[in-house]
Amino acid sequence: MSGEGGEAVGRKGGGEGAANEAGVFALKGRTRLLEAVARAKGAAKNDNLHRVTIIRNVDGTPRAATFDLAAIGQGRARNPEVLGN
């Protein structure tokens, strides 16, 4: 899963890799990780949900953050906001 930043403020999000549906999606307002994954039609069944990485560009440099999507879905970890570029 790679993420970029909602339509309301010109942000877009993308899903690839662990996402069931790759592509770029308009994200409106504040968007959390679980919402971004849902926009990409969820994670593929055989993927490691304990290591989901979001990648975005900051000043032209790729930055990555890895999250435990399984723990977030179970309420054991916070559901972070997906930030734009």
C-alpha positions in Angstrom: 0.0 0.0 0.0 1.4 3.4 -0.8 -0.4 6.5 0.2 -0.3 10.1 -0.7 -2.5 12.6 0.6 -8.6 14.7 0.0 -10.2 16.2 -2.8 -11.4 19.1 -0.6 -7.8 20.3 -0.3 -6.4 18.8 -3.5 -5.0 15.6 -2.0 -5.0 12.2 -3.7 -4.3 8.7 -2.3 -2.9 5.7 -4.1 -3.1 2.0 -3.5 -0.8 -0.6 -4.8 1.0 -3.8 -3.6 -1.2 -5.0 -0.7 -4.2 -3.2 -2.1 -6.9 -5.2 -3.9 -7.4 -2.4 -6.4 -4.4 -0.3 -7.5 -5.0 3.3 -8.5 -5.2 6.9 -7.4 -8.3 8.0 -5.3 -9.6 11.4 -4.2 -9.5 11.6 -0.4 -11.9 14.2 1.1 -10.9 16.0 4.2 -9.0 14.1 6.9 -8.5 10.5 5.9 -7.3 7.7 8.2 -5.3 4.7 7.2 -8.2 2.3 7.4 -10.3 4.6 5.1 -7.5 4.7 2.6 -7.2 0.9 2.5 -11.0 0.7 2.1 -10.8 3.0 -0.9 -8.3 0.6 -2.4 -10.9 -2.2 -1.9 -9.1 -3.6 1.2 -5.9 -5.5 1.5 -5.2 -8.7 -0.4 -6.0 -11.8 1.7 -2.4 -13.3 1.6 -0.6 -10.1 2.6 1.1 -9.4 5.9 -1.3 -7.0 7.6 1.2 -6.5 10.5 3.6 -4.6 8.1 1.7 -2.1 5.9 3.8 0.7 4.5 2.6 4.2 3.4 4.9 6.1 1.1 4.6 9.8 0.3 6.9 12.5 -1.1 8.1 15.2 1.1 10.0 18.0 -0.8 10.7 15.5 -3.6 12.1 12.8 -1.3 10.1 9.5 -0.7 9.3 9.0 3.0 7.9 5.7 4.4 6.1 4.7 7.6 5.1 1.2 8.5 2.0 0.3 10.5 0.3 -2.9 11.9 -3.0 -2.8 10.0 -4.2 -5.9 11.9 -3.8 -4.2 15.3 -5.4 -1.0 14.0 -8.4 -3.0 12.7 -8.7 -4.6 16.1 -8.5 -1.3 18.0 -5.1 -2.2 19.6 -3.3 0.6 17.7 -4.2 4.1 16.6 -5.6 4.7 13.1 -3.2 7.3 11.7 -4.2 10.1 9.4 -2.9 9.8 5.8 -1.0 13.0 5.0 -0.7 14.6 1.6 2.5 15.5 -0.2 
